[in-house]
Amino acid sequence: MSNLEIALLSFPILLALILARMPIGLAMLVCGFVGNWIVMGRLTPILAQLKTLPFTTFASYSLSIIPLFLLMGQFAAKGGMSQALFRAANAWMGHRRGGVAMAAIGACAGFGAICGSSIATAATMGKVALPELKRYGYEGGFATGALAAGGTLGILIPPSVVLVIYAILTEQNIAKLFLAAFVPGILAMIGYMIAIAIYVRLKPESAGTAAKASLAERLRLTRDVWPVLLVFFLVVFGIYFGWFTPTEGAAVGVAGTGLIAFLNGGLSRADLAECFVDTAIASGMIFFIILGAGVYNSFLALSQLPQASAAWVIAQGYSPFVVLTVILLTYLAFGCVMDSLSMILLTVPIFFPIVTGLDFGLPPEEFAIWFGILVLIVVEVGLITPPVGLNLFVINSMAKDTPMSRTYRGAMPFVATDIVRTVILVLFPAITLFLVRGLY
Protein backbone atom coordinates (compact mmCIF):
# COMPACT_ATOMS: atom_id res chain seq x y z
CA MET A 1 0.00 0.00 0.00
CA SER A 2 1.41 3.40 -1.03
CA ASN A 3 1.77 6.37 1.33
CA LEU A 4 -1.01 8.14 -0.56
CA GLU A 5 -3.39 5.20 -0.09
CA ILE A 6 -2.54 5.08 3.62
CA ALA A 7 -3.40 8.78 3.94
CA LEU A 8 -6.72 8.31 2.12
CA LEU A 9 -7.57 5.32 4.33
CA SER A 10 -6.92 7.42 7.44
CA PHE A 11 -9.98 9.61 6.78
CA PRO A 12 -12.67 6.92 7.25
CA ILE A 13 -10.72 5.61 10.25
CA LEU A 14 -10.66 9.11 11.76
CA LEU A 15 -14.41 9.56 11.21
CA ALA A 16 -15.07 6.12 12.72
CA LEU A 17 -13.11 7.07 15.86
CA ILE A 18 -15.04 10.35 16.12
CA LEU A 19 -18.38 8.54 15.73
CA ALA A 20 -17.22 6.11 18.43
CA ARG A 21 -17.09 9.19 20.70
CA MET A 22 -13.33 9.48 20.94
CA PRO A 23 -12.41 13.15 21.53
CA ILE A 24 -11.60 14.74 18.18
CA GLY A 25 -8.18 15.99 19.24
CA LEU A 26 -7.23 12.53 20.49
CA ALA A 27 -8.61 10.87 17.33
CA MET A 28 -6.43 13.08 15.11
CA LEU A 29 -3.44 12.53 17.38
CA VAL A 30 -3.83 8.73 17.22
CA CYS A 31 -4.34 8.67 13.43
CA GLY A 32 -1.40 11.00 12.90
CA PHE A 33 0.88 9.04 15.23
CA VAL A 34 0.05 5.65 13.68
CA GLY A 35 0.15 7.07 10.15
CA ASN A 36 3.60 8.59 10.70
CA TRP A 37 4.78 5.32 12.20
CA ILE A 38 3.63 3.34 9.15
CA VAL A 39 5.04 5.80 6.62
CA MET A 40 8.40 6.25 8.37
CA GLY A 41 8.70 2.61 9.38
CA ARG A 42 10.18 3.42 12.77
CA LEU A 43 9.13 5.05 16.01
CA THR A 44 12.10 7.26 16.94
CA PRO A 45 11.37 10.21 14.56
CA ILE A 46 7.76 10.34 15.73
CA LEU A 47 8.73 10.46 19.39
CA ALA A 48 11.22 13.20 18.56
CA GLN A 49 8.45 15.11 16.80
CA LEU A 50 6.16 14.80 19.82
CA LYS A 51 8.97 16.17 21.96
CA THR A 52 9.28 19.37 19.94
CA LEU A 53 5.87 19.88 18.27
CA PRO A 54 3.94 21.01 21.38
CA PHE A 55 6.54 23.68 22.17
CA THR A 56 6.90 24.98 18.61
CA THR A 57 3.10 25.06 18.21
CA PHE A 58 2.09 26.68 21.48
CA ALA A 59 5.02 29.10 21.66
CA SER A 60 3.36 30.99 18.82
CA TYR A 61 2.57 34.54 19.95
CA SER A 62 -0.49 34.62 17.68
CA LEU A 63 -2.17 31.80 19.62
CA SER A 64 -2.28 33.92 22.77
CA ILE A 65 -5.19 35.79 21.21
CA ILE A 66 -7.45 32.74 21.74
CA PRO A 67 -7.53 32.61 25.58
CA LEU A 68 -7.72 36.41 25.64
CA PHE A 69 -10.87 36.51 23.49
CA LEU A 70 -12.37 33.64 25.49
CA LEU A 71 -11.66 35.48 28.75
CA MET A 72 -13.19 38.65 27.31
CA GLY A 73 -16.38 36.70 26.63
CA GLN A 74 -16.37 35.35 30.20
CA PHE A 75 -16.03 38.85 31.67
CA ALA A 76 -18.74 40.19 29.35
CA ALA A 77 -21.17 37.50 30.50
CA LYS A 78 -20.39 38.13 34.18
CA GLY A 79 -20.76 41.88 33.72
CA GLY A 80 -24.37 41.61 32.57
CA MET A 81 -23.61 42.88 29.06
CA SER A 82 -25.69 40.15 27.44
CA GLN A 83 -28.75 41.16 29.48
CA ALA A 84 -28.26 44.85 28.61
CA LEU A 85 -28.00 44.06 24.90
CA PHE A 86 -31.14 41.95 24.89
CA ARG A 87 -33.19 44.43 26.92
CA ALA A 88 -32.22 47.29 24.61
CA ALA A 89 -32.92 45.31 21.43
CA ASN A 90 -36.22 44.04 22.84
CA ALA A 91 -37.33 47.57 23.73
CA TRP A 92 -36.93 48.63 20.09
CA MET A 93 -38.23 45.48 18.35
CA GLY A 94 -40.15 43.35 20.85
CA HIS A 95 -43.57 44.82 20.03
CA ARG A 96 -43.31 43.74 16.39
CA ARG A 97 -44.40 40.34 15.11
CA GLY A 98 -41.44 38.05 15.81
CA GLY A 99 -39.71 41.02 17.41
CA VAL A 100 -38.53 39.28 20.59
CA ALA A 101 -36.73 36.64 18.50
CA MET A 102 -35.27 39.40 16.30
CA ALA A 103 -34.10 41.17 19.45
CA ALA A 104 -32.37 37.96 20.53
CA ILE A 105 -30.61 37.79 17.14
CA GLY A 106 -29.51 41.42 17.43
CA ALA A 107 -28.26 40.83 20.97
CA CYS A 108 -26.33 37.75 19.79
CA ALA A 109 -24.66 39.90 17.13
CA GLY A 110 -23.73 42.51 19.73
CA PHE A 111 -22.40 39.93 22.17
CA GLY A 112 -20.52 38.19 19.35
CA ALA A 113 -18.63 41.45 18.82
CA ILE A 114 -16.98 40.99 22.24
CA CYS A 115 -16.89 37.18 22.34
CA GLY A 116 -15.03 35.03 19.83
CA SER A 117 -16.91 31.82 20.55
CA SER A 118 -20.17 30.65 19.02
CA ILE A 119 -20.96 28.19 21.80
CA ALA A 120 -20.31 30.83 24.48
CA THR A 121 -22.59 33.27 22.64
CA ALA A 122 -25.34 30.68 22.30
CA ALA A 123 -25.08 29.60 25.94
CA THR A 124 -24.98 33.14 27.33
CA MET A 125 -27.79 34.55 25.21
CA GLY A 126 -29.84 31.38 25.70
CA LYS A 127 -29.91 31.99 29.46
CA VAL A 128 -31.04 35.57 28.90
CA ALA A 129 -33.46 35.30 25.98
CA LEU A 130 -35.02 31.82 26.21
CA PRO A 131 -37.18 32.62 29.28
CA GLU A 132 -38.42 35.79 27.57
CA LEU A 133 -39.25 33.96 24.35
CA LYS A 134 -41.27 31.41 26.34
CA ARG A 135 -42.99 34.18 28.30
CA TYR A 136 -44.25 35.74 25.09
CA GLY A 137 -45.57 32.47 23.70
CA TYR A 138 -42.88 31.49 21.22
CA GLU A 139 -43.13 27.87 20.11
CA GLY A 140 -40.33 25.80 21.69
CA GLY A 141 -38.56 24.61 18.54
CA PHE A 142 -38.75 28.03 16.91
CA ALA A 143 -37.27 29.70 20.00
CA THR A 144 -34.40 27.23 20.40
CA GLY A 145 -33.69 27.20 16.65
CA ALA A 146 -33.51 31.01 16.54
CA LEU A 147 -31.14 31.19 19.51
CA ALA A 148 -28.92 28.42 18.13
CA ALA A 149 -28.68 30.31 14.84
CA GLY A 150 -28.02 33.60 16.62
CA GLY A 151 -25.20 31.95 18.52
CA THR A 152 -23.33 31.32 15.27
CA LEU A 153 -22.82 35.08 14.99
CA GLY A 154 -20.27 34.65 17.79
CA ILE A 155 -17.71 33.25 15.34
CA LEU A 156 -18.81 35.21 12.29
CA ILE A 157 -18.76 38.74 13.72
CA PRO A 158 -15.19 39.59 14.81
CA PRO A 159 -13.41 38.75 16.97
CA SER A 160 -13.49 35.10 15.92
CA VAL A 161 -11.37 32.27 17.31
CA VAL A 162 -11.90 30.21 14.15
CA LEU A 163 -10.67 33.09 11.95
CA VAL A 164 -7.55 33.36 14.11
CA ILE A 165 -6.79 29.68 13.50
CA TYR A 166 -7.44 30.06 9.77
CA ALA A 167 -5.11 33.08 9.65
CA ILE A 168 -2.34 31.11 11.36
CA LEU A 169 -2.77 28.08 9.08
CA THR A 170 -2.75 30.14 5.88
CA GLU A 171 -0.33 32.85 7.08
CA GLN A 172 -2.82 35.67 6.53
CA ASN A 173 -3.32 39.00 8.28
CA ILE A 174 -5.73 38.55 11.21
CA ALA A 175 -6.87 42.19 11.13
CA LYS A 176 -7.80 41.97 7.43
CA LEU A 177 -9.76 38.77 8.01
CA PHE A 178 -11.64 40.38 10.89
CA LEU A 179 -12.48 43.36 8.68
CA ALA A 180 -13.66 41.13 5.81
CA ALA A 181 -16.01 39.25 8.16
CA PHE A 182 -18.01 42.34 9.14
CA VAL A 183 -20.29 42.61 6.11
CA PRO A 184 -21.03 38.84 5.92
CA GLY A 185 -21.75 38.97 9.66
CA ILE A 186 -24.23 41.82 9.27
CA LEU A 187 -25.81 40.00 6.30
CA ALA A 188 -26.18 36.92 8.50
CA MET A 189 -27.98 38.91 11.18
CA ILE A 190 -30.31 40.50 8.61
CA GLY A 191 -30.95 37.12 6.97
CA TYR A 192 -31.92 35.56 10.29
CA MET A 193 -34.31 38.43 11.01
CA ILE A 194 -35.90 38.03 7.58
CA ALA A 195 -36.30 34.29 8.24
CA ILE A 196 -38.08 35.10 11.53
CA ALA A 197 -40.36 37.65 9.82
CA ILE A 198 -41.37 35.13 7.15
CA TYR A 199 -41.83 32.29 9.65
CA VAL A 200 -44.15 34.21 11.99
CA ARG A 201 -46.29 35.32 9.06
CA LEU A 202 -46.63 31.78 7.79
CA LYS A 203 -47.28 30.49 11.34
CA PRO A 204 -48.79 33.35 13.38
CA GLU A 205 -49.49 31.04 16.32
CA SER A 206 -45.75 30.34 16.80
CA ALA A 207 -44.93 33.73 18.38
CA GLY A 208 -46.41 36.49 20.49
CA THR A 209 -45.42 40.13 20.93
CA ALA A 210 -44.21 42.23 23.84
CA ALA A 211 -45.76 45.50 24.95
CA LYS A 212 -44.45 48.57 23.13
CA ALA A 213 -41.87 50.44 25.18
CA SER A 214 -41.97 54.22 25.47
CA LEU A 215 -39.31 56.32 23.77
CA ALA A 216 -37.86 57.28 27.15
CA GLU A 217 -37.60 53.61 28.13
CA ARG A 218 -35.93 52.74 24.83
CA LEU A 219 -33.36 55.49 25.22
CA ARG A 220 -32.64 54.53 28.83
CA LEU A 221 -32.06 50.88 27.93
CA THR A 222 -29.97 51.87 24.92
CA ARG A 223 -27.72 53.93 27.18
CA ASP A 224 -27.09 50.78 29.23
CA VAL A 225 -25.22 49.14 26.33
CA TRP A 226 -22.57 51.87 26.07
CA PRO A 227 -19.92 49.68 27.77
CA VAL A 228 -20.30 47.05 25.04
CA LEU A 229 -20.01 49.68 22.31
CA LEU A 230 -17.05 51.31 24.05
CA VAL A 231 -15.07 48.07 24.28
CA PHE A 232 -15.98 47.03 20.74
CA PHE A 233 -14.99 50.33 19.13
CA LEU A 234 -11.85 50.65 21.25
CA VAL A 235 -10.64 47.20 20.20
CA VAL A 236 -11.71 47.45 16.54
CA PHE A 237 -10.56 51.00 15.84
CA GLY A 238 -7.42 50.46 17.88
CA ILE A 239 -6.48 47.57 15.61
CA TYR A 240 -7.32 49.31 12.32
CA PHE A 241 -5.76 52.65 13.26
CA GLY A 242 -2.56 50.88 14.24
CA TRP A 243 -2.72 51.64 17.95
CA PHE A 244 -2.09 47.99 18.74
CA THR A 245 -1.92 44.53 17.14
CA PRO A 246 -4.90 42.12 17.24
CA THR A 247 -3.31 40.29 20.18
CA GLU A 248 -2.74 43.54 22.06
CA GLY A 249 -6.31 44.55 21.14
CA ALA A 250 -7.58 41.34 22.72
CA ALA A 251 -5.67 42.20 25.91
CA VAL A 252 -7.21 45.69 25.90
CA GLY A 253 -10.65 44.11 25.41
CA VAL A 254 -10.07 41.79 28.38
CA ALA A 255 -9.03 44.71 30.58
CA GLY A 256 -12.03 46.78 29.47
CA THR A 257 -14.65 44.07 29.93
CA GLY A 258 -13.09 43.03 33.22
CA LEU A 259 -13.22 46.59 34.54
CA ILE A 260 -16.83 47.04 33.41
CA ALA A 261 -17.85 43.71 34.96
CA PHE A 262 -16.17 44.73 38.24
CA LEU A 263 -17.88 48.15 38.27
CA ASN A 264 -21.23 46.48 37.57
CA GLY A 265 -20.75 44.25 40.60
CA GLY A 266 -20.61 41.06 38.55
CA LEU A 267 -16.98 40.14 39.15
CA SER A 268 -16.28 39.07 42.71
CA ARG A 269 -13.14 37.15 43.63
CA ALA A 270 -15.01 33.85 43.20
CA ASP A 271 -16.36 34.98 39.82
CA LEU A 272 -12.88 35.99 38.71
CA ALA A 273 -11.50 32.57 39.63
CA GLU A 274 -14.40 30.90 37.80
CA CYS A 275 -13.70 32.96 34.66
CA PHE A 276 -10.03 31.98 34.71
CA VAL A 277 -10.85 28.29 35.22
CA ASP A 278 -13.49 28.21 32.47
CA THR A 279 -11.14 30.01 30.09
CA ALA A 280 -8.33 27.60 30.92
CA ILE A 281 -10.59 24.59 30.28
CA ALA A 282 -11.82 25.95 26.94
CA SER A 283 -8.30 26.97 25.90
CA GLY A 284 -6.92 23.57 26.87
CA MET A 285 -9.57 21.84 24.76
CA ILE A 286 -8.79 24.05 21.76
CA PHE A 287 -5.04 23.66 22.13
CA PHE A 288 -5.30 19.88 22.40
CA ILE A 289 -7.28 19.83 19.14
CA ILE A 290 -4.57 22.03 17.58
CA LEU A 291 -1.90 19.58 18.78
CA GLY A 292 -3.79 16.56 17.42
CA ALA A 293 -4.31 18.34 14.11
CA GLY A 294 -0.62 19.23 13.97
CA VAL A 295 0.41 15.58 14.29
CA TYR A 296 -2.21 14.42 11.80
CA ASN A 297 -1.35 17.14 9.28
CA SER A 298 2.35 16.29 9.52
CA PHE A 299 1.40 12.73 8.53
CA LEU A 300 -0.66 14.03 5.58
CA ALA A 301 2.23 16.26 4.49
CA LEU A 302 4.65 13.31 4.72
CA SER A 303 2.31 11.21 2.56
CA GLN A 304 2.17 14.05 -0.03
CA LEU A 305 -1.64 13.94 -0.04
CA PRO A 306 -2.22 17.76 -0.20
CA GLN A 307 0.22 18.15 -3.09
CA ALA A 308 -1.14 15.12 -4.93
CA SER A 309 -4.73 16.30 -4.46
CA ALA A 310 -3.91 19.78 -5.78
CA ALA A 311 -2.09 18.36 -8.79
CA TRP A 312 -4.94 15.95 -9.58
CA VAL A 313 -7.64 18.63 -9.39
CA ILE A 314 -5.67 21.01 -11.61
CA ALA A 315 -5.01 18.23 -14.13
CA GLN A 316 -8.73 17.49 -14.45
CA GLY A 317 -9.40 20.98 -15.80
CA TYR A 318 -12.48 21.52 -13.65
CA SER A 319 -13.93 25.00 -13.40
CA PRO A 320 -12.58 26.79 -10.28
CA PHE A 321 -16.14 27.47 -9.08
CA VAL A 322 -17.05 23.79 -9.47
CA VAL A 323 -14.10 22.86 -7.25
CA LEU A 324 -15.05 25.57 -4.74
CA THR A 325 -18.67 24.36 -4.66
CA VAL A 326 -17.56 20.77 -3.97
CA ILE A 327 -15.30 21.97 -1.15
CA LEU A 328 -18.07 24.03 0.45
CA LEU A 329 -20.51 21.12 0.19
CA THR A 330 -17.87 18.93 1.84
CA TYR A 331 -17.72 21.37 4.74
CA LEU A 332 -21.51 21.21 5.07
CA ALA A 333 -21.33 17.40 5.20
CA PHE A 334 -18.46 17.43 7.73
CA GLY A 335 -20.46 19.86 9.85
CA CYS A 336 -22.94 17.08 10.57
CA VAL A 337 -20.32 15.11 12.52
CA MET A 338 -17.51 17.53 13.51
CA ASP A 339 -17.13 20.83 15.31
CA SER A 340 -15.99 23.96 13.46
CA LEU A 341 -12.47 24.21 14.86
CA SER A 342 -11.66 20.58 14.08
CA MET A 343 -12.93 21.00 10.51
CA ILE A 344 -10.72 24.03 9.96
CA LEU A 345 -7.62 22.35 11.37
CA LEU A 346 -8.22 19.12 9.48
CA THR A 347 -9.25 20.40 6.06
CA VAL A 348 -7.58 23.75 5.42
CA PRO A 349 -4.08 22.22 5.01
CA ILE A 350 -5.58 19.98 2.30
CA PHE A 351 -8.09 22.26 0.58
CA PHE A 352 -6.09 25.50 0.62
CA PRO A 353 -3.28 24.22 -1.67
CA ILE A 354 -5.96 22.94 -4.06
CA VAL A 355 -7.86 26.22 -4.41
CA THR A 356 -4.77 28.43 -4.51
CA GLY A 357 -3.70 26.59 -7.65
CA LEU A 358 -6.89 27.69 -9.44
CA ASP A 359 -7.64 31.02 -11.08
CA PHE A 360 -10.54 32.92 -9.50
CA GLY A 361 -9.46 36.27 -10.91
CA LEU A 362 -8.33 37.60 -7.53
CA PRO A 363 -4.88 38.48 -6.15
CA PRO A 364 -3.53 35.73 -3.84
CA GLU A 365 -4.13 37.65 -0.60
CA GLU A 366 -7.65 38.72 -1.54
CA PHE A 367 -8.48 35.18 -2.57
CA ALA A 368 -7.18 33.77 0.73
CA ILE A 369 -9.34 36.26 2.67
CA TRP A 370 -12.43 35.59 0.54
CA PHE A 371 -11.98 31.82 0.81
CA GLY A 372 -11.50 32.08 4.57
CA ILE A 373 -14.79 33.94 5.02
CA LEU A 374 -16.63 31.40 2.85
CA VAL A 375 -15.17 28.58 4.91
CA LEU A 376 -16.13 30.36 8.12
CA ILE A 377 -19.74 30.70 6.92
CA VAL A 378 -20.21 27.06 5.92
CA VAL A 379 -18.46 25.91 9.10
CA GLU A 380 -20.89 28.10 11.03
CA VAL A 381 -23.81 26.33 9.28
CA GLY A 382 -22.47 23.06 10.69
CA LEU A 383 -23.16 24.39 14.19
CA ILE A 384 -26.92 24.30 13.53
CA THR A 385 -27.27 21.21 11.33
CA PRO A 386 -28.15 17.77 12.73
CA PRO A 387 -27.05 15.40 14.06
CA VAL A 388 -24.07 17.11 15.76
CA GLY A 389 -24.90 20.81 15.60
CA LEU A 390 -23.25 21.89 18.84
CA ASN A 391 -25.29 25.07 19.20
CA LEU A 392 -28.49 23.05 18.91
CA PHE A 393 -27.42 20.84 21.80
CA VAL A 394 -26.34 23.81 23.93
CA ILE A 395 -29.67 25.61 23.52
CA ASN A 396 -31.81 22.48 23.71
CA SER A 397 -30.20 21.53 27.03
CA MET A 398 -31.74 24.73 28.45
CA ALA A 399 -35.22 23.90 27.11
CA LYS A 400 -36.07 20.63 28.82
CA ASP A 401 -39.65 20.69 27.51
CA THR A 402 -38.63 20.97 23.84
CA PRO A 403 -37.75 17.72 22.00
CA MET A 404 -34.53 17.76 20.02
CA SER A 405 -36.44 17.02 16.82
CA ARG A 406 -38.36 20.30 17.17
CA THR A 407 -35.12 22.21 17.65
CA TYR A 408 -33.78 20.60 14.47
CA ARG A 409 -36.87 21.71 12.55
CA GLY A 410 -36.78 25.17 14.10
CA ALA A 411 -33.23 25.71 12.83
CA MET A 412 -33.99 24.82 9.20
CA PRO A 413 -35.21 28.30 8.10
CA PHE A 414 -31.94 29.76 9.36
CA VAL A 415 -29.89 27.11 7.56
CA ALA A 416 -31.75 28.10 4.37
CA THR A 417 -30.75 31.75 4.80
CA ASP A 418 -27.14 30.69 5.40
CA ILE A 419 -27.10 28.79 2.11
CA VAL A 420 -28.59 31.75 0.22
CA ARG A 421 -26.00 34.08 1.77
CA THR A 422 -23.17 31.71 0.87
CA VAL A 423 -24.29 31.61 -2.77
CA ILE A 424 -24.42 35.43 -2.91
CA LEU A 425 -20.92 35.77 -1.43
CA VAL A 426 -19.53 33.15 -3.82
CA LEU A 427 -20.98 34.96 -6.83
CA PHE A 428 -19.96 38.44 -5.64
CA PRO A 429 -16.56 38.39 -3.86
CA ALA A 430 -16.52 42.20 -3.75
CA ILE A 431 -19.16 42.11 -0.99
CA THR A 432 -16.61 40.44 1.27
CA LEU A 433 -13.58 42.36 0.09
CA PHE A 434 -14.69 45.96 -0.33
CA LEU A 435 -13.87 47.03 3.26
CA VAL A 436 -10.43 45.47 3.02
CA ARG A 437 -9.83 47.16 -0.34
CA GLY A 438 -11.06 50.48 1.02
CA LEU A 439 -8.87 50.53 4.13
CA TYR A 440 -5.79 48.75 2.84
Stockholm file with secondary structure:
# STOCKHOLM 1.0

chainA/1-440         MSNLEIALLSFPILLALILARMPIGLAMLVCGFVGNWIVMGRLTPILAQLKTLPFTTFASYSLSIIPLFLLMGQFAAKGGMSQALFRAANAWMGHRRGGVAMAAIGACAGFGAICGSSIATAATMGKVALPELKRYGYEGGFATGALAAGGTLGILIPPSVVLVIYAILTEQNIAKLFLAAFVPGILAMIGYMIAIAIYVRLKPESAGTAAKASLAERLRLTRDVWPVLLVFFLVVFGIYFGWFTPTEGAAVGVAGTGLIAFLNGGLSRADLAECFVDTAIASGMIFFIILGAGVYNSFLALSQLPQASAAWVIAQGYSPFVVLTVILLTYLAFGCVMDSLSMILLTVPIFFPIVTGLDFGLPPEEFAIWFGILVLIVVEVGLITPPVGLNLFVINSMAKDTPMSRTYRGAMPFVATDIVRTVILVLFPAITLFLVRGLY
#=GR chainA/1-440 SS CCHHHHHHHHHHHHHHHHHTTCCHHHHHHHHHHHHHHHHHSSSHHHHHHHHHHHHHHHTCGGGGHHHHHHHHHHHHHHTTHHHHHHHHHHHHHTTSTTHHHHHHHHHHHHHHTTCCCHHHHHHHHHHHHHHHHHHTTCCHHHHHHHHHHHHTHHHHSSSCHHHHHHHHHHTCCHHHHHHHHHHHHHHHHHHHHHHHHHHHHHCGGGCCCCCCCCHHHHHHHHHTTHHHHHHHHHHHHHHHTTSSCHHHHHHHHHHHHHHHHHHTTCCCHHHHHHHHHHHHHHHHHHHHHHHHHHHHHHHHHHHTHHHHHHHHHHHHTCCHHHHHHHHHHHHHHHTTTSCHHHHHHHHHHHHHHHHHTSCCSSCHHHHHHHHHHHHHHHHHHHTTSSSSCHHHHHHHTTCTTSCHHHHHHHHHHHHHHHHHHHHHHHHCHHHHHHHHHHHC
#=GC SS_cons         CCHHHHHHHHHHHHHHHHHTTCCHHHHHHHHHHHHHHHHHSSSHHHHHHHHHHHHHHHTCGGGGHHHHHHHHHHHHHHTTHHHHHHHHHHHHHTTSTTHHHHHHHHHHHHHHTTCCCHHHHHHHHHHHHHHHHHHTTCCHHHHHHHHHHHHTHHHHSSSCHHHHHHHHHHTCCHHHHHHHHHHHHHHHHHHHHHHHHHHHHHCGGGCCCCCCCCHHHHHHHHHTTHHHHHHHHHHHHHHHTTSSCHHHHHHHHHHHHHHHHHHTTCCCHHHHHHHHHHHHHHHHHHHHHHHHHHHHHHHHHHHTHHHHHHHHHHHHTCCHHHHHHHHHHHHHHHTTTSCHHHHHHHHHHHHHHHHHTSCCSSCHHHHHHHHHHHHHHHHHHHTTSSSSCHHHHHHHTTCTTSCHHHHHHHHHHHHHHHHHHHHHHHHCHHHHHHHHHHHC
//
